[in-house]
């Protein structure tokens, strides 16, 4: 088996032996005879070229000596054998690169600027075509201000008690969006100030108008209410506001005791982000716009990660918990070696894909939080 030993020495150590197809399998007797004749041969290339049977087998399986030597050279250049992989399959997919938070933010912003330039160039290039078609000249291209989003996959199961994370937070630099709100209160002063700020406000008359369809609620992104209007609101508009995510809730800090606190929160709604865990333990956050700089996005992202770490449940993890031997009931103590942060991605509105973040730079308990790992 000298030939198989010499050829396998050219393959990467992590390459499975299953790549040797059936057309390359020869009898032990033929190999032993061949190795007896070629005891003095040390170069496997001369051994392969002198054997018509082996050379035809290699050509039929598309595994030539040149490709083996290329893999060997690539393998020798890297310390880790896994960096040189000559095959990609469902069981061995191509690894997805991970980037630190500062690098990932800069990559996303560079993509946003590149798409802005491409759209403006295309607009100017097609200027003559628009004039031939009789279109009105609208001037320079009004570029889109893309939204940059963060998606976090946590090791939580929302179906279990205490693991359905839901709440709101205020970002230091805001989201860059203007939020229109519905305000339900019986205080006339609060109603007047809310209307002056550009929001729709009212008490029972507003509830009746929405119920009769006189006011469309699709143009509003959030709803705030005081406690005295909450019972009637839940009774008459819960089926309308609930599926749209507009129902005021104590967990999202949209229910207040008095109008003064409501007005204070109303001014901060453009900087407020609400979150709710999806069935797979995924959370989505808008962290800013393409017009933000990297430091502003980094500050917003840092606030989000720190808040998610603060609301970490006592027990988390997907799947069934194994009961300890000799003990009855579920243990209240969290199992060891269970990760809370699983994955994190950054993306933009018009981006072709997402950028996976290095969890060491996302987890607030890590020494590399929001830093470049050394």
C-alpha positions in Angstrom: 0.0 0.0 0.0 3.0 2.3 -0.6 1.2 4.1 -3.4 -1.9 5.0 -1.3 0.4 6.1 1.5 2.3 8.5 -0.7 -0.8 9.9 -2.4 -2.5 10.4 0.9 0.5 12.4 2.2 -0.2 14.9 -0.5 -3.8 15.3 0.7 -4.8 17.7 3.5 -5.1 15.9 6.8 -8.8 16.9 7.2 -9.7 15.6 3.7 -11.9 12.5 4.2 -10.8 9.3 2.5 -14.3 9.0 0.9 -13.1 11.2 -2.0 -11.3 8.2 -3.4 -14.0 6.9 -5.7 -14.6 3.3 -6.7 -12.8 3.7 -10.0 -9.6 4.3 -8.0 -9.9 1.1 -6.0 -7.5 -1.6 -7.3 -6.8 -5.0 -6.1 -4.3 -5.6 -3.3 -2.4 -8.1 -5.4 -1.8 -5.5 -8.2 -0.6 -2.9 -5.8 1.7 -5.3 -4.0 3.2 -6.3 -7.4 3.5 -2.7 -8.4 5.2 -1.6 -5.2 7.6 -4.6 -5.4 8.8 -3.5 -8.8 9.1 0.2 -7.7 10.7 -0.1 -4.3 13.4 2.4 -5.4 10.9 4.9 -6.7 10.3 7.9 -4.3 8.4 10.2 -6.6 4.7 9.3 -6.8 4.3 11.2 -10.1 6.6 8.8 -11.9 4.8 5.9 -10.3 1.4 7.2 -11.5 2.7 7.9 -15.0 4.2 4.5 -15.5 0.9 2.8 -14.6 -1.8 3.0 -17.3 -4.4 1.5 -15.0 -3.8 4.1 -12.2 -3.5 7.0 -14.6 -6.8 6.1 -16.3 -8.5 5.7 -12.9 -7.3 9.1 -11.9 -8.4 10.8 -15.1 -11.9 9.3 -14.8 -12.3 10.5 -11.2 -11.0 14.0 -12.1 -8.4 13.8 -9.3 -5.1 14.5 -10.9 -1.7 14.8 -9.3 -1.6 18.5 -10.1 -4.7 19.1 -8.0 -3.3 17.1 -5.2 -0.1 19.0 -5.2 -2.1 22.3 -5.3 -4.0 21.2 -2.2 -0.7 20.2 -0.5 0.9 23.6 -1.3 -2.2 25.4 0.0 -2.2 23.3 3.1 1.4 24.0 3.8 0.8 27.8 3.6 -1.8 27.7 6.5 -1.4 26.5 10.0 -5.0 25.2 10.3 -5.9 22.3 7.9 -9.5 23.4 7.9 -8.6 26.6 5.9 -7.8 24.4 2.9 -10.9 22.5 2.0 -11.1 21.0 -1.5 -14.8 20.2 -1.2 -18.1 21.8 -0.2 -21.1 19.8 0.6 -24.2 19.9 2.7 -22.4 18.2 5.5 -19.3 20.4 5.0 -20.6 23.9 4.0 -18.4 26.8 3.3 -17.7 28.7 6.6 -19.4 32.1 6.9 -16.8 34.8 7.9 -17.4 36.8 11.1 -16.4 40.4 11.6 -15.9 42.6 14.7 -18.6 45.3 15.2 -16.4 48.3 14.1 -15.4 46.5 10.9 -18.9 45.3 10.1 -20.4 48.7 10.6 -17.8 50.2 8.2 -18.6 47.5 5.7 -22.3 48.2 5.8 -21.8 52.0 5.5 -19.4 51.4 2.5 -22.1 49.4 0.8 -24.6 52.1 1.4 -22.4 54.8 -0.1 -21.5 52.5 -3.1 -25.2 52.0 -3.9 -25.9 55.8 -3.6 -23.2 56.5 -6.2 -24.5 53.8 -8.5 -28.1 55.1 -8.3 -27.0 58.7 -9.0 -24.8 57.6 -11.9 -27.6 55.6 -13.5 -29.9 58.6 -13.1 -27.5 60.9 -14.9 -26.8 58.3 -17.6 -30.5 57.9 -18.4 -31.1 61.7 -18.6 -31.3 61.7 -22.4 -33.7 58.8 -22.5 -36.1 60.6 -20.1 -36.0 63.7 -22.3 -36.8 61.7 -25.4 -39.8 60.1 -23.6 -41.0 63.6 -22.6 -40.5 63.1 -18.9 -40.1 66.2 -16.8 -36.6 67.0 -15.6 -36.8 66.7 -11.8 -33.2 67.7 -11.2 -30.6 65.7 -9.2 -31.4 62.2 -8.0 -32.9 62.1 -4.5 -31.1 59.2 -3.0 -32.6 56.8 -0.5 -31.5 57.0 3.1 -31.3 53.3 3.9 -32.1 51.9 7.3 -29.4 49.8 9.0 -30.8 46.9 11.1 -29.5 44.5 13.7 -30.8 40.9 14.0 -29.9 39.0 17.2 -30.6 35.2 17.7 -30.8 34.4 21.4 -31.0 31.0 23.0 -34.5 31.6 24.4 -37.8 29.9 23.8 -40.7 32.4 23.9 -43.2 29.7 24.6 -41.7 29.2 28.1 -42.6 31.5 31.0 -40.1 34.2 31.5 -38.3 33.8 28.2 -40.6 36.0 26.0 -38.5 39.2 26.0 -40.5 42.3 25.3 -39.9 45.9 26.0 -38.6 49.2 24.7 -35.4 51.3 24.9 -34.2 54.8 24.0 -31.3 55.0 21.6 -28.8 57.8 22.3 -28.8 59.0 18.6 -32.3 58.0 17.7 -33.4 55.9 14.7 -33.5 58.8 12.2 -37.2 58.2 11.6 -40.3 60.4 12.4 -42.9 58.4 14.3 -46.7 59.2 14.1 -48.6 58.3 17.3 -52.1 57.7 18.5 -52.7 59.3 21.9 -55.7 58.1 24.0 -56.4 60.3 27.0 -59.2 62.2 28.7 -57.0 65.2 29.7 -57.8 68.1 27.4 -54.4 69.8 27.9 -52.6 66.6 26.9 -54.9 66.2 23.8 -54.2 69.8 22.7 -50.4 69.5 23.1 -50.3 66.2 21.3 -52.2 67.6 18.3 -49.9 70.6 18.2 -47.0 68.1 17.9 -48.6 66.5 14.8 -50.1 63.4 16.5 -53.7 62.2 16.6 -55.1 62.5 20.1 -58.5 62.1 21.8 -60.5 60.2 24.3 -63.8 58.3 23.8 -64.5 60.2 20.6 -61.3 59.1 19.0 -62.1 55.5 19.9 -65.5 55.8 18.3 -64.0 57.3 15.1 -61.4 54.5 14.8 -64.1 51.9 15.4 -66.4 53.4 12.7 -63.5 53.6 10.2 -63.4 57.4 10.0 -59.7 57.4 10.9 -57.2 55.0 9.3 -54.8 53.5 11.7 -52.3 52.2 9.1 -50.5 55.6 9.0 -49.5 55.4 12.7 -46.5 53.5 14.1 -47.2 53.7 17.8 -50.1 54.2 20.3 -49.9 55.7 23.8 -52.6 55.8 26.4 -53.4 56.8 30.0 -54.8 54.2 32.4 -58.3 55.7 32.6 -58.9 55.1 28.9 -57.3 51.6 28.8 -60.4 49.5 29.8 -62.6 50.9 27.0 -59.6 50.8 24.6 -59.1 47.1 25.3 -62.8 46.3 25.0 -63.5 48.1 21.7 -60.2 48.4 19.7 -58.1 45.4 20.9 -58.9 43.4 17.7 -57.9 46.3 15.5 -54.8 47.6 17.3 -53.4 44.2 18.5 -52.5 42.6 15.1 -50.8 45.8 14.0 -48.7 46.0 17.1 -50.3 49.3 18.2 -52.0 48.1 21.4 -50.7 50.1 24.4 -48.9 47.8 26.9 -47.2 48.3 30.2 -44.2 46.1 29.0 -43.5 48.5 26.1 -43.9 51.6 28.3 -46.8 52.9 26.3 -49.3 53.1 29.3 -49.0 56.1 31.7 -50.6 57.2 34.9 -51.0 60.9 33.9 -50.7 63.1 30.9 -47.4 64.7 31.9 -45.5 61.5 31.7 -47.3 60.7 28.4 -46.1 64.0 26.8 -42.6 63.4 28.0 -42.5 60.0 26.4 -44.2 61.3 23.3 -41.2 63.6 22.6 -38.9 60.6 22.8 -40.8 58.3 20.5 -38.5 59.0 17.5 -35.6 57.7 19.6 -37.5 54.8 21.1 -37.2 51.2 19.8 -39.6 48.4 20.8 -38.7 44.8 20.6 -40.5 41.5 20.9 -39.0 38.0 20.7 -40.0 35.9 17.7 -40.7 32.2 17.8 -37.1 31.3 17.0 -35.6 33.6 19.6 -34.8 36.3 17.1 -35.0 40.1 17.8 -34.9 42.9 15.2 -33.7 46.4 15.9 -33.2 49.5 13.6 -30.0 51.0 14.8 -29.9 54.1 12.5 -29.8 55.3 8.9 -27.2 55.3 6.2 -26.6 59.0 6.9 -25.2 58.2 10.4 -21.5 57.8 11.0 -20.0 54.7 12.4 -19.6 56.1 15.9 -23.3 56.9 16.2 -24.3 53.5 15.0 -21.8 51.9 17.4 -23.3 53.8 20.3 -26.9 52.7 19.4 -25.8 49.1 19.0 -24.0 49.2 22.3 -27.2 50.4 24.0 -29.2 47.6 22.4 -26.8 44.9 23.4 -26.5 46.1 27.0 -30.3 46.3 27.3 -30.7 42.7 26.0 -28.1 41.5 28.4 -29.8 43.3 31.3 -33.2 41.6 30.6 -31.5 38.1 30.4 -33.9 35.6 31.9 -32.9 33.4 34.9 -33.4 30.2 32.8 -33.0 30.1 29.1 -32.3 27.5 26.4 -34.3 25.7 23.7 -35.4 22.1 23.9 -36.5 19.9 26.8 -34.6 20.1 30.0 -33.2 16.8 31.3 -34.1 15.8 34.7 -31.4 14.9 37.1 -31.2 11.3 38.2 -32.9 10.8 41.6 -34.5 14.2 41.6 -38.1 15.0 40.7 -39.2 18.3 39.0 -37.2 20.8 37.0 -34.2 22.4 38.6 -34.4 26.2 38.9 -30.6 26.4 38.5 -29.4 27.3 35.0 -27.4 24.6 33.3 -23.7 25.3 32.7 -22.2 25.8 29.2 -25.4 27.1 27.8 -24.9 30.1 25.5 -27.3 33.1 25.7 -26.0 34.8 22.5 -26.1 32.6 19.4 -25.8 34.8 16.3 -25.9 38.5 15.3 -26.1 40.0 11.9 -26.0 43.6 10.4 -27.8 44.5 7.2 -29.1 47.5 5.3 -32.4 48.1 3.4 -30.9 47.6 -0.1 -28.0 45.4 0.9 -27.5 42.1 -1.0 -26.9 40.2 2.2 -26.1 40.4 5.9 -22.8 40.6 7.7 -22.3 38.2 10.6 -20.8 39.7 13.7 -18.2 38.2 15.9 -20.1 37.4 19.1 -17.1 38.3 21.2 -17.7 41.9 20.2 -21.4 41.8 20.7 -21.6 40.1 24.2 -21.3 42.8 26.9 -19.7 40.3 29.2 -16.8 39.8 26.8 -13.5 41.8 27.2 -13.7 42.5 23.5 -17.2 44.2 23.6 -17.4 46.7 20.8 -13.7 46.4 20.1 -11.3 44.8 17.6 -10.1 41.5 19.0 -6.3 41.4 19.2 
